Amino acid sequence: MKNELKLKKCPICGNIVRVYNDTEIMCCGNKMVDVVPNTVDCAVEKHIPTYEKVEDEILVKVNHVMEKEHYIEWICLVSDNKEYMTRLYPEQEAQARFPYIEGATIYAYCNKHGLWKKDI
């Protein structure tokens, strides 16, 4: 699928890995499970990334708390042949700048509510 970010997560330790095919991966003696975006039942408006085009870049923001126990861990932009990622930390703003790539997809990962995405 175009601009798809495939992730798998360990149900025991929470480790997340990026995968490029549908390989079965084990962690902590268990099969890692697929991370599917926009599927957790919670406040969607606080997790879906938004963006504003500024010249040849986009400013991506997530209207989310950034506390030590609950925050956006990273934001990334995925296109057919490029990926950009910005790691975030508690008490920092949940935003990132990326090159503007028409048709790309933006992803944001909440440490409690999982993966969220929006197409550009």
Secondary structure as UniProt FT lines:
FT   TURN            2..3
FT   STRAND          6..9
FT   TURN            11..13
FT   STRAND          16..19
FT   STRAND          26..27
FT   TURN            28..29
FT   STRAND          30..31
FT   STRAND          33..35
FT   TURN            37..38
FT   HELIX           44..46
FT   STRAND          50..54
FT   TURN            55..56
FT   STRAND          57..61
FT   TURN            68..69
FT   STRAND          72..78
FT   STRAND          83..87
FT   TURN            90..91
FT   STRAND          95..99
FT   TURN            102..103
FT   STRAND          105..110
FT   TURN            111..113
FT   STRAND          114..119
//
